[in-house]
Amino acid sequence: MRPEKFQKKLLAWFDQHGRKDLPWQKNTTPYRVWISETMLQQTQVATVIPYYNRFIERFPDAESLAHAALDDVLYFWSGLGYYARARNLHKAAQAIVAHGYFPNTLHELVELPGIGRSTAGAILSIAFNESHPILDGNVKRVLSRFSAIDGWPGSSKVNNELWRLSTQLTPKTRVADYTQAIMDLGATLCTRTKPACAVCPLFANCQARITENVAAFPSPKPTKVLPHRQVVFLIIRDEDNRILLEKRPPTGIWGGLWSLPEFDKIDAATQWCNTHDMPVIHQQVLTTQRHSFSHYHLDFTPLVVKTDNPTNKVMEANRTVWYKAEQIQDLGLPAPIKQLLQQ
């Protein structure tokens, strides 16, 4: 199929069936597109919408985001996962404010933390109406099926072929609508499971559909057994019902978020309490739970400890402090830690 015909079919479908009332489609600005595209990385639209609305209300522009404390940014991101996205947003906003304008070229955008080629393409096409291809997960799926491109999209060879095809098919006009249309097609019709091929505008020319092999595209990531790690989370409370929390390092898993002190073994946790003048008067070991990341499983055992003589000194370079139970709701906490404390 010629690119012009592909574009015409897709845009005709979008005009009639495309999503046009998503929060980031109203009062479109480069900043709002950037925030939405970052949130939508590895996260579904339905999940993103309430987070996006809260985030934009608190940080309506790059200046407010740049000048906010990272703790505040992480609090409004808490629960979305992949927290490096929030840290990169904060750093990039500071760079944008330092520039004095929102970057409007591919080169400038990909220089910012957390912005890759596809996110930059979405910003340029949707906010600036410039012709740039994108290649998010939905688009990879549509193009893999349409042209029956075999192989895992994460491999360099397949990824390069998909970029070539996306570039070839991206129009010079109505590029903002086209970009939204191809993302919508993957999100609503050309879904990972049970795609609605019968009502797809590309039905007649989709090579995966013609060969009745839609489920084979895109090829899945080669299976790999995820390693697992075991830790003990210490939930230590004093007589005033305060809980000891520590801020995690700025990078890595849950970077910059507040969490519970972490140990390899229960004995190490109780020994730490005694070493820091917090005698254990009662303790209870709760059932081990699992939280899975993209690259490993975390099996954590909560240890609930009661102490009657908590130290008031701030330890370990101001990274460990006591918080009252009601204060914890206003902190940026990893989702499994927040759930654990709510239990």
N, C-alpha and C positions, 0 to 999 in steps of 0.2 A: 504493500500500500504506500502511495506517495505521502510524504509528510503533510502536504496541504489537505489531503482527504482525511488523514488521521486527525488533524487539528479540527477540521470542520465537523466531523462526527462527534468528537469529544466536546467541543464548545456548544454544539446544538443540544447535547444531552445536559450539559451544565446549565444552560439557560433555562431548561425546564425542570431539572431535578437536583441541581447542585445546592450545596449548603451556602446560604448567603446571610444568615443571621447569627453566626458565631460571635462571641464577644469581641474578638480581635479584628473582626471584619467591619466593626463600627468605629468611626473616627480613626481610620487607618493612618498610622504614622510609622516611620522606620523603627522607633523604639518599641511600639506595641507589637509589631510583627516579630521583632527580635525576641521579645520576651515569650511570645506564644510559641514560636518555632523552637526555642530552647526547651520550654516545658514539654513540648510534644515529642521530643526525642525519647524514644523508648517508653512513651506513656500515651494512653488512649485519650481521645478528645473528652469523653464523658468524665474522666478522672481529672483532667486538666482544668476544665471550666471553672469550678469553684475556687481552685487555687489561683488561677489567673485573675479572677475578679478581685479577690482579696489582695493579691500582690499589687495590682495596678492601682487599687484604691489607696494603698499605703505608699507605693512608689510610682507616682504617675508619670515620671519622666526620668531621664538619665541623671539629672542633677540630684534629685531626691534619693535615688539609689546610690549614687556615688558618695554622698555625704552621710549615709546611714551607717550605723555600726554593723559589723558583720554578724554579730549576735542577732540583731533585729532581722536581717535578711534571711538568716538560717531559720529563724522562728517561723517566718511566713512561708518558708519552703518545707518545713518539717512535715514529713509524711509522703512527699513526692519521690524521695529516693534519689540516688545518683547525685549526692550533694556537691560533687565537684562542679556541677552545672551552676549552682547558686554562688559558689565561691568565684567562679569565672565571670558570672554576670556582674558581680560586685567589682572585680578588678577591671573588667572591660568598661563599665560605666565610668570609673575613675579616669580611664584612658580617654574615653569619649569627651568627658568634660574638659580634660587637659587639652585636647585637640581644639575645642571650641565649636565643633560641629559634628553631626553624625556622619561617619564615613559613607561615601556613596560610590566607591569603586570596589571591585572584587579584591584587589591587592590590599587595600586598606582594611577591609572587613576581615579577611582571613588572618591578618596580623593580630587581631584582637583575641584575647583568651577565650577559648570555648567555641569559636566560630569557625566551622569548616566550610568546605566548598559548597555543600548543599544548602546549609543555613544561609550562607552569604547569597547564594543564588535566589533563595526564597525572599530575602529582604530586598534585593535589587529588583526582582520581578514584581513583587506584590506592592512594595512601598514606593519604588521609583519607576515602575513600569518599564524597566529595561530588560532586554532579552537575554536571560541567563538560565541555563538548565538547572534542574535540581535532581537529587537522587536519594530521597529518604526511603524508608522501608516500604511504604505503600507503592511508590513509583518503581522500585526495584521489582516488586511482585508483578505489577502490571506489565512492565516491559519484558520481564523474563518469560511470562506466559504468552504475550502477544507475539514475540519472535522466537519462542521455544529455545531460549538460551540456557543451555545445560551447564550445570556446575554451581557450586556455592557462591553467592554474590560477594562474600567476604574475601574471596581469593582475588589476587591482583588481575589475573587474566579476565575473569568474568566481570569484575568491577569496571575495568577499562572499557570492555565492550558495552556495558550498560551506560556508561558515561557518553560513549560515542553515539549510541542510539538516542539517549535523552537530548543530547545537543542537536542531533539531526532533526528531531521531531519538534523542538521548541520553536514557536513562531516568533516573528518580529513584531506582530501587532497583537493586541488583546492578551499580552503575555501574563498579566496579573490573573485574568480569568482562567487562562490555560493552566497556570501553575496550580491554582486552587482546584481546577477541574480534575487534573490527573491525580492529585492527592485524594480528592473526594471519591473518585472512582475506586481507588484501592481500598479506601476506608469503608465504603458502603456496599459496593458490588463485588469487586475483585478481592474478596476477603481471603484470609489464610485458609479457613475451612468453609465449606458449603458456599462457594461463590455463586452469585446469581447470574450465571452466564446467559440465560435466556433473555434477560432484559439489558444486557450490556451493549453499549453502542458500538463496540468493537467485535461483536459476536461473529460476524461473517468472515473476519480476517484474522482472528486470533489463532495462531498456529497450535497452541496447546489445546484449545477447544476443538479444532478441526481433527486433530489426531486423538481426541478423547483421552487426553493425558494431563488434564489441568492440575491434578493433585501432585504431579511430579515436579512442578515448577513453582517457585524457585527451588533448587536442590537444597536440602537441609544442611545445616552445619555438621561437619563430621562429629560423631558422638565422642564424648570424652567423659570419663568418670571424674566427677568433681571431688577434690579432696575435702576433708572436713577438719575443723579445728574445734577444740573443746576449751571453754573458759568458764570461770566462775564470776558472776556479777554480785558484788556486795551491796546489799540494801541495808544500810546501817541507820538506825533511827535513835533519837534521844528522847528524853521525857517530854519535850515540847513538840514532839512529832515532826521534828526537822529531819531531813534526809540529806546525807552527804553525797554531793555530786562533784564530778570533775570534768574539766573541759579537755576534750581530746585534742591531739596535735592538729595543726592547721591543714595538714595534708593526709591522704590515706582514707581508709574507711571511716565514715562519719566525721570527717575532718572538720574541726571547729565547733562541733555540736557538744552539748552537755550530755554526759552519760554517767554510768555507775562505775566505781572503781573495779578494775578487772584483774583477775588473778588466774594462775594456772591450776591451782588446787585450793580446796577448802581450808586446809591447814595454813596455807600462805596468807589467806584472807584474814583468818582469826589472829595470826601472828602479827600481821600489819596493824590490826586494831590495837593490840596490846602495846606494840612499839610506839604508837602515836597517842598513848595515854587515853585510850577509849576502851576500858575493860568490858569484856563481853559478859553480860549477866543472863542473856538468853539468846539462843540461836535456833533457826529452823531451816532445813534444806528443802527447797521446793523442787517440783518435778522439772527435769531437764527439758528444754524446748529447743526448737531448731528455727533458725532464720537463714534463708538461702540467698546468697549473692550470685552474681553472674559467673563468678569463678571459684567459689567454694561455699561449703555449708558451714554455718556457725552453730554449734551445739552449746548452749549456755545453761548453766545451772545457777539459779538464784539462791543466794544465801542471805536470809533475813536475820539481822543481828540487832539486839536492843542493848544500848549502853546508857548508864546513868551518870556518866561523868565525861561528856564530850569536850574535847579541846576546842577552844574558840580561836586558836591561831589559824591563820590561813597558811596552808602547807604547799610545798612544791611550787614555788614561784607563782603564787596566787592562782593556781589551776584547780585547787580543791577547796570547796566552800560548802557551808551548810545552807540549805534552803528549806523554808517552810512549805508544807504540802500545797498550799494555795498558790505559792509563787511558781511552782514547777509548771503550771499550766501556761505560763507566759514565756517559757524558755524553748529554744530550739532543741528538741530531743529526737533521737532516732525513733522511728515508729515502733519497733519491738520494745524499746526501753519505756516509751510512753505507755504502751499497752501493759507492760509488766507492772509499772507503778500504779496504773488504774486498777489492776487486779487486787 
